[in-house]
């Protein structure tokens, strides 16, 4: 597998598959149906000899030899192949070191007496047996920020005082529909604006059901509790964390504008693209996870990043949950909550887009040198969040889902990019003298007159 692990595959003959597809009884096969392990070694060689005259160059087939095959018979096998005119044969005898290439399924009775923990069980991952949803192509649009030359209206919250710092929330809207949220303040809680950045993308996805799920999730994010004034009357309420405070304020603004109400008939393209509406829960056997150590000396962050993984119905592995343990800002737990749900969107282009948007997330005095994932080189990263995003992209690349740039290896077509609206570029400004009309150094002589290449003003001629 791409991550270096092993996987078992069932090997079946084509004639057997056709026989089964026709509805025949596979428990009572005709005498001609025999498995590779049921044919004697000499019969394997004879098959090669019968087919060899019809091959232009050469034929290769492995002769499966039983583990207890007599050595004298083994020598005769090569002699008989020479007598049949074969160029050569390949033999394989299973042993305790190399194992067996072919094996038959273990019977139920044998399984009962086998040890409770087999080698294959040590690599157990949760298996998703079925994905019942099939979202239409291009149902998720690439949520880019709208171009607004005239600007947008915005709502600013009261200053929120938290144990980690103070901040205010700004919710921008256009035509009564919010499309982004900002966190302002001299020293807001670390990582809170990364949540706002990710949440802004969700606000532009045109799915109110999806937004309601996001708000409900963030309102339950734990951290250091405190009391805050809630609009519109400043009623003091207890919130479990700064992340929950952010979610409550943005949700209140949505409700004030009536932009969060939706009915069952409204489309929910993002919710419909979830292969698992809720985070899958493991049994007592658990599941395997990928972990990476993260340390930022500039901010004293020192923690472990963990991605829980499951096996999809097609055999591929997908991360489905993200978590942190160790010394890190508690607000990053809220970011992990958001990204965990993003990982369960069936098209990996969605989580790839979310992670790429965090790669340039910068933090004041938070840049640091770290090893490039999958390389021995060092590089500078603008923040702990940016490095986390790079690590997760690298894991997806290890699994063959995304490339190292965060783009999907195989495009499913569920997530598509909105067509970009290109504005006409003005003619280039030519450097010249000072223009008295606009104040730019762009006044030149053109057709015998003073002409400003910036504003188009025409001065004296002659």
TISESE-80427 format. One record per residue (C-alpha): residue in one letter; x, y, z; residue number from 1. Coordinates in nm, 3 decimals, m for minus. Example, Ala and Ser with C-alpha at 12.3 -4.5 7.8 and 13.67 -1.06 7.14 Angstrom:
residues 2
resn  px  py  pz  resi
A  1.230  m0.450  0.780  1
S  1.367  m0.106  0.714  2
END
This chain:
residues 462
resn  px  py  pz  resi
X  0.000  0.000  0.000  1
X  0.116  0.366  m0.042  2
X  0.185  0.396  0.332  3
X  0.404  0.083  0.340  4
X  0.148  m0.151  0.495  5
X  0.023  m0.482  0.350  6
X  m0.320  m0.587  0.229  7
X  m0.464  m0.929  0.139  8
X  m0.644  m0.980  m0.193  9
X  m0.866  m1.267  m0.303  10
X  m0.730  m1.434  m0.621  11
X  m0.999  m1.601  m0.836  12
X  m0.988  m1.755  m1.182  13
X  m1.192  m1.582  m1.452  14
X  m1.381  m1.900  m1.541  15
X  m1.473  m1.944  m1.175  16
X  m1.604  m1.586  m1.153  17
X  m1.816  m1.639  m1.465  18
X  m1.945  m1.970  m1.328  19
X  m2.048  m1.796  m1.005  20
X  m2.201  m1.495  m1.186  21
X  m2.427  m1.731  m1.382  22
X  m2.580  m1.843  m1.053  23
X  m2.422  m2.189  m1.037  24
X  m2.353  m2.369  m0.710  25
X  m1.991  m2.291  m0.614  26
X  m2.001  m2.552  m0.337  27
X  m2.040  m2.828  m0.598  28
X  m1.794  m2.745  m0.874  29
X  m1.734  m2.964  m1.183  30
X  m1.423  m3.189  m1.174  31
X  m1.236  m2.952  m1.408  32
X  m1.241  m2.679  m1.142  33
X  m0.937  m2.728  m0.924  34
X  m0.732  m2.472  m0.732  35
X  m0.362  m2.406  m0.780  36
X  m0.290  m2.580  m0.451  37
X  m0.480  m2.893  m0.559  38
X  m0.272  m2.948  m0.876  39
X  0.040  m3.155  m0.837  40
X  0.375  m2.996  m0.912  41
X  0.427  m3.216  m1.219  42
X  0.085  m3.111  m1.354  43
X  0.184  m2.746  m1.315  44
X  0.490  m2.813  m1.528  45
X  0.288  m3.011  m1.785  46
X  0.050  m2.715  m1.828  47
X  0.348  m2.497  m1.917  48
X  0.474  m2.754  m2.164  49
X  0.136  m2.775  m2.339  50
X  0.109  m2.398  m2.384  51
X  0.476  m2.324  m2.465  52
X  0.462  m2.419  m2.839  53
X  0.200  m2.148  m2.896  54
X  0.410  m1.871  m2.736  55
X  0.639  m1.660  m2.958  56
X  0.914  m1.593  m2.704  57
X  0.871  m1.761  m2.367  58
X  0.617  m1.835  m2.096  59
X  0.652  m1.794  m1.722  60
X  0.440  m1.971  m1.461  61
X  0.510  m2.044  m1.099  62
X  0.503  m2.413  m1.010  63
X  0.362  m2.431  m0.659  64
X  0.544  m2.699  m0.463  65
X  0.402  m2.835  m0.138  66
X  0.603  m2.767  0.178  67
X  0.655  m3.142  0.236  68
X  0.742  m3.220  m0.130  69
X  1.022  m3.486  m0.148  70
X  1.357  m3.352  m0.257  71
X  1.417  m3.630  m0.516  72
X  1.084  m3.549  m0.683  73
X  1.181  m3.183  m0.676  74
X  1.500  m3.264  m0.877  75
X  1.300  m3.472  m1.126  76
X  1.068  m3.173  m1.177  77
X  1.350  m2.976  m1.343  78
X  1.464  m3.280  m1.541  79
X  1.114  m3.340  m1.679  80
X  1.086  m2.972  m1.774  81
X  1.411  m3.005  m1.972  82
X  1.281  m3.314  m2.147  83
X  0.964  m3.123  m2.245  84
X  1.178  m2.859  m2.414  85
X  1.103  m2.575  m2.170  86
X  1.348  m2.286  m2.138  87
X  1.299  m2.292  m1.764  88
X  1.047  m2.308  m1.481  89
X  0.993  m2.110  m1.162  90
X  0.917  m2.297  m0.842  91
X  0.799  m2.177  m0.503  92
X  0.783  m2.378  m0.183  93
X  0.623  m2.199  0.117  94
X  0.820  m2.187  0.440  95
X  0.807  m2.022  0.779  96
X  1.039  m1.737  0.671  97
X  0.895  m1.630  0.335  98
X  0.540  m1.743  0.396  99
X  0.301  m1.851  0.120  100
X  0.204  m1.664  m0.196  101
X  m0.128  m1.848  m0.221  102
X  m0.343  m1.957  0.072  103
X  m0.700  m2.072  0.121  104
X  m0.946  m1.907  0.360  105
X  m0.935  m2.055  0.710  106
X  m1.236  m2.263  0.798  107
X  m1.473  m2.148  1.070  108
X  m1.380  m2.436  1.299  109
X  m1.012  m2.358  1.263  110
X  m1.073  m1.994  1.344  111
X  m1.228  m2.084  1.675  112
X  m0.908  m2.256  1.790  113
X  m0.675  m1.985  1.653  114
X  m0.521  m1.724  1.885  115
X  m0.745  m1.424  1.953  116
X  m0.487  m1.183  1.813  117
X  m0.345  m1.259  1.470  118
X  m0.076  m1.058  1.287  119
X  m0.333  m0.909  1.051  120
X  m0.538  m0.793  1.349  121
X  m0.249  m0.579  1.467  122
X  m0.307  m0.350  1.170  123
X  m0.679  m0.321  1.230  124
X  m0.855  m0.009  1.109  125
X  m1.219  0.076  1.126  126
X  m1.392  m0.035  0.806  127
X  m1.673  0.164  0.646  128
X  m1.876  m0.111  0.480  129
X  m2.106  0.102  0.266  130
X  m2.147  0.458  0.139  131
X  m2.512  0.505  0.053  132
X  m2.489  0.866  m0.062  133
X  m2.391  0.969  m0.413  134
X  m2.381  1.348  m0.444  135
X  m2.430  1.491  m0.793  136
X  m2.131  1.618  m0.982  137
X  m2.041  1.985  m0.931  138
X  m2.284  2.004  m0.633  139
X  m2.021  2.177  m0.416  140
X  m1.896  2.508  m0.547  141
X  m1.550  2.640  m0.465  142
X  m1.641  2.905  m0.206  143
X  m1.422  3.203  m0.291  144
X  m1.460  3.547  m0.142  145
X  m1.686  3.769  m0.356  146
X  m1.543  4.071  m0.533  147
X  m1.706  4.382  m0.386  148
X  m1.564  4.709  m0.525  149
X  m1.822  4.910  m0.328  150
X  m1.745  4.723  m0.006  151
X  m1.982  4.539  0.225  152
X  m2.176  4.613  0.540  153
X  m2.053  4.467  0.866  154
X  m2.160  4.410  1.227  155
X  m1.910  4.456  1.511  156
X  m1.961  4.287  1.845  157
X  m1.887  4.415  2.192  158
X  m1.533  4.367  2.317  159
X  m1.511  4.015  2.461  160
X  m1.279  3.962  2.759  161
X  m1.141  3.608  2.791  162
X  m0.870  3.449  3.011  163
X  m0.646  3.432  2.701  164
X  m0.704  3.786  2.574  165
X  m0.967  4.021  2.440  166
X  m1.124  4.034  2.096  167
X  m1.417  4.161  1.893  168
X  m1.604  3.981  1.616  169
X  m1.682  4.139  1.279  170
X  m1.937  3.970  1.052  171
X  m1.947  4.104  0.697  172
X  m2.259  4.060  0.485  173
X  m2.370  4.144  0.134  174
X  m2.739  4.179  0.060  175
X  m2.827  4.052  0.407  176
X  m2.625  3.730  0.366  177
X  m2.308  3.700  0.580  178
X  m2.004  3.576  0.390  179
X  m1.707  3.615  0.626  180
X  m1.608  3.668  0.989  181
X  m1.305  3.844  1.132  182
X  m1.148  3.840  1.478  183
X  m1.006  4.178  1.581  184
X  m0.809  4.281  1.885  185
X  m0.462  4.351  2.014  186
X  m0.415  4.007  2.172  187
X  m0.700  3.771  2.080  188
X  m0.679  3.406  2.188  189
X  m0.422  3.227  1.972  190
X  m0.572  3.037  1.681  191
X  m0.916  3.196  1.706  192
X  m0.875  3.383  1.377  193
X  m0.778  3.051  1.211  194
X  m1.122  2.921  1.311  195
X  m1.275  3.241  1.169  196
X  m1.085  3.187  0.844  197
X  m1.214  2.831  0.809  198
X  m1.566  2.928  0.913  199
X  m1.571  3.204  0.651  200
X  m1.529  2.940  0.379  201
X  m1.829  2.753  0.519  202
X  m2.034  3.073  0.520  203
X  m1.990  3.099  0.144  204
X  m2.090  2.737  0.073  205
X  m2.463  2.821  0.043  206
X  m2.573  2.549  0.286  207
X  m2.760  2.669  0.594  208
X  m2.794  2.318  0.733  209
X  m2.417  2.280  0.716  210
X  m2.368  2.612  0.897  211
X  m2.611  2.516  1.172  212
X  m2.410  2.198  1.228  213
X  m2.087  2.399  1.246  214
X  m2.226  2.648  1.498  215
X  m2.369  2.372  1.719  216
X  m2.032  2.195  1.717  217
X  m1.827  2.503  1.805  218
X  m2.067  2.609  2.080  219
X  m1.973  2.288  2.263  220
X  m1.595  2.341  2.231  221
X  m1.428  2.322  2.571  222
X  m1.155  2.543  2.708  223
X  m1.138  2.804  2.982  224
X  m1.497  2.909  3.069  225
X  m1.591  3.272  3.126  226
X  m1.892  3.503  3.112  227
X  m1.960  3.738  2.821  228
X  m2.226  3.994  2.725  229
X  m2.467  3.862  2.463  230
X  m2.639  4.099  2.220  231
X  m2.867  4.278  2.198  232
X  m2.907  4.371  2.567  233
X  m2.570  4.267  2.706  234
X  m2.707  3.978  2.911  235
X  m2.415  3.796  3.075  236
X  m2.396  3.430  2.978  237
X  m2.150  3.155  3.063  238
X  m1.958  3.007  2.770  239
X  m1.719  2.709  2.784  240
X  m1.446  2.870  2.570  241
X  m1.345  3.155  2.342  242
X  m1.431  2.932  2.047  243
X  m1.786  2.891  2.179  244
X  m1.811  3.268  2.225  245
X  m1.713  3.326  1.862  246
X  m1.973  3.074  1.741  247
X  m2.250  3.226  1.955  248
X  m2.183  3.577  1.828  249
X  m2.171  3.479  1.460  250
X  m2.485  3.267  1.501  251
X  m2.665  3.559  1.670  252
X  m2.583  3.785  1.374  253
X  m2.713  3.521  1.134  254
X  m3.039  3.494  1.326  255
X  m3.071  3.873  1.339  256
X  m3.053  3.880  0.959  257
X  m3.278  3.575  0.924  258
X  m3.006  3.409  0.720  259
X  m2.993  3.079  0.910  260
X  m3.352  2.965  0.868  261
X  m3.407  2.679  0.626  262
X  m3.674  2.422  0.548  263
X  m3.659  2.056  0.453  264
X  m3.704  2.152  0.088  265
X  m3.388  2.367  0.086  266
X  m3.081  2.211  m0.069  267
X  m2.796  2.110  0.161  268
X  m2.517  2.017  m0.081  269
X  m2.239  1.998  0.180  270
X  m2.438  1.793  0.429  271
X  m2.544  1.559  0.149  272
X  m2.177  1.498  0.060  273
X  m2.085  1.356  0.404  274
X  m2.002  0.985  0.387  275
X  m2.064  0.972  0.763  276
X  m2.288  1.238  0.926  277
X  m2.138  1.166  1.269  278
X  m1.788  1.065  1.365  279
X  m1.761  0.685  1.347  280
X  m1.699  0.531  1.689  281
X  m1.463  0.241  1.739  282
X  m1.537  m0.078  1.926  283
X  m1.318  m0.224  2.197  284
X  m1.059  m0.326  1.936  285
X  m1.007  0.040  1.847  286
X  m0.855  0.161  1.521  287
X  m0.510  0.268  1.406  288
X  m0.411  0.633  1.376  289
X  m0.127  0.834  1.225  290
X  0.059  1.065  1.464  291
X  0.320  1.336  1.421  292
X  0.508  1.549  1.675  293
X  0.478  1.927  1.642  294
X  0.705  2.169  1.826  295
X  0.722  2.544  1.776  296
X  0.998  2.703  1.990  297
X  0.867  3.052  1.912  298
X  0.535  2.989  2.087  299
X  0.631  2.695  2.314  300
X  0.382  2.469  2.137  301
X  0.477  2.104  2.192  302
X  0.208  1.849  2.111  303
X  0.114  1.542  1.910  304
X  m0.110  1.565  1.603  305
X  m0.324  1.255  1.553  306
X  m0.535  1.147  1.255  307
X  m0.773  0.855  1.306  308
X  m0.823  0.653  0.988  309
X  m1.078  0.410  0.848  310
X  m1.099  0.185  0.545  311
X  m1.347  0.288  0.276  312
X  m1.562  0.033  0.088  313
X  m1.322  0.049  m0.209  314
X  m1.026  m0.047  0.011  315
X  m0.870  0.301  0.032  316
X  m0.785  0.457  0.366  317
X  m0.920  0.793  0.471  318
X  m0.855  1.008  0.778  319
X  m1.185  1.089  0.945  320
X  m1.092  1.266  1.267  321
X  m0.818  1.498  1.388  322
X  m0.704  1.567  1.742  323
X  m0.422  1.720  1.946  324
X  m0.269  1.618  2.275  325
X  m0.002  1.803  2.468  326
X  0.084  2.171  2.509  327
X  m0.120  2.375  2.260  328
X  m0.377  2.658  2.260  329
X  m0.718  2.514  2.344  330
X  m0.870  2.711  2.057  331
X  m0.694  2.473  1.817  332
X  m0.925  2.199  1.944  333
X  m1.210  2.391  1.784  334
X  m1.019  2.407  1.457  335
X  m0.968  2.030  1.474  336
X  m1.343  1.984  1.523  337
X  m1.412  2.176  1.203  338
X  m1.149  1.996  0.997  339
X  m1.258  1.654  1.127  340
X  m1.602  1.701  0.970  341
X  m1.442  1.839  0.652  342
X  m1.247  1.511  0.626  343
X  m1.576  1.320  0.599  344
X  m1.683  1.500  0.280  345
X  m1.676  1.226  0.015  346
X  m1.470  1.434  m0.229  347
X  m1.118  1.486  m0.083  348
X  m1.092  1.807  m0.287  349
X  m1.296  1.971  m0.009  350
X  m1.052  1.898  0.275  351
X  m0.765  1.975  0.036  352
X  m0.909  2.320  m0.025  353
X  m0.960  2.382  0.348  354
X  m0.602  2.281  0.430  355
X  m0.448  2.489  0.150  356
X  m0.622  2.800  0.282  357
X  m0.442  2.749  0.615  358
X  m0.095  2.714  0.464  359
X  m0.046  3.092  0.457  360
X  m0.199  3.154  0.800  361
X  0.053  3.374  0.982  362
X  0.084  3.449  1.352  363
X  0.276  3.746  1.499  364
X  0.611  3.617  1.625  365
X  0.490  3.265  1.556  366
X  0.704  3.171  1.257  367
X  0.958  2.893  1.305  368
X  1.187  2.649  1.128  369
X  1.067  2.290  1.096  370
X  1.142  1.984  0.891  371
X  0.954  1.963  0.562  372
X  0.718  1.664  0.582  373
X  0.861  1.373  0.384  374
X  1.201  1.540  0.345  375
X  1.522  1.603  0.535  376
X  1.515  1.972  0.445  377
X  1.414  2.253  0.679  378
X  1.175  2.535  0.592  379
X  1.020  2.836  0.762  380
X  0.650  2.813  0.845  381
X  0.442  3.122  0.934  382
X  0.262  2.957  1.228  383
X  0.188  2.635  1.410  384
X  m0.147  2.613  1.228  385
X  0.023  2.637  0.888  386
X  0.261  2.354  0.979  387
X  m0.030  2.141  1.103  388
X  m0.202  2.190  0.767  389
X  0.116  2.088  0.584  390
X  0.149  1.773  0.793  391
X  m0.210  1.667  0.726  392
X  m0.164  1.728  0.352  393
X  0.148  1.511  0.367  394
X  m0.045  1.227  0.530  395
X  m0.309  1.247  0.257  396
X  m0.025  1.234  0.003  397
X  0.116  0.923  0.175  398
X  m0.223  0.757  0.131  399
X  m0.235  0.856  m0.238  400
X  m0.542  1.081  m0.192  401
X  m0.389  1.429  m0.232  402
X  m0.057  1.537  m0.375  403
X  0.196  1.734  m0.169  404
X  0.034  2.057  m0.292  405
X  m0.302  1.956  m0.146  406
X  m0.470  1.885  m0.480  407
X  m0.670  1.564  m0.531  408
X  m0.489  1.285  m0.713  409
X  m0.815  1.158  m0.863  410
X  m1.082  1.419  m0.930  411
X  m1.429  1.305  m0.826  412
X  m1.598  1.615  m0.969  413
X  m1.823  1.678  m0.665  414
X  m1.626  1.990  m0.568  415
X  m1.574  2.240  m0.849  416
X  m1.419  2.582  m0.860  417
X  m1.640  2.880  m0.930  418
X  m1.543  3.053  m1.255  419
X  m1.327  3.353  m1.180  420
X  m1.448  3.692  m1.291  421
X  m1.154  3.875  m1.441  422
X  m1.179  4.252  m1.442  423
X  m1.031  4.447  m1.727  424
X  m0.686  4.573  m1.642  425
X  m0.617  4.942  m1.699  426
X  m0.344  5.051  m1.931  427
X  m0.002  5.055  m1.762  428
X  0.099  5.381  m1.598  429
X  0.411  5.534  m1.757  430
X  0.639  5.720  m1.520  431
X  0.668  6.090  m1.594  432
X  0.626  6.433  m1.437  433
X  0.384  6.529  m1.160  434
X  0.021  6.551  m1.274  435
X  m0.162  6.846  m1.115  436
X  m0.497  6.671  m1.154  437
X  m0.438  6.338  m0.977  438
X  m0.099  6.382  m0.809  439
X  0.066  6.084  m0.982  440
X  0.408  6.102  m1.143  441
X  0.261  6.000  m1.479  442
X  0.258  6.314  m1.699  443
X  0.418  6.262  m2.040  444
X  0.417  6.428  m2.382  445
X  0.177  6.263  m2.625  446
X  0.080  6.397  m2.967  447
X  0.232  6.733  m2.876  448
X  0.035  6.769  m2.549  449
X  0.088  6.691  m2.182  450
X  m0.097  6.369  m2.109  451
X  m0.138  6.182  m1.778  452
X  m0.120  5.804  m1.821  453
X  m0.286  5.759  m1.479  454
X  m0.600  5.976  m1.499  455
X  m0.606  6.075  m1.867  456
X  m0.589  6.449  m1.804  457
X  m0.467  6.659  m2.099  458
X  m0.257  6.966  m2.027  459
X  m0.096  7.233  m2.242  460
X  m0.017  7.159  m2.606  461
X  0.235  7.298  m2.847  462
END
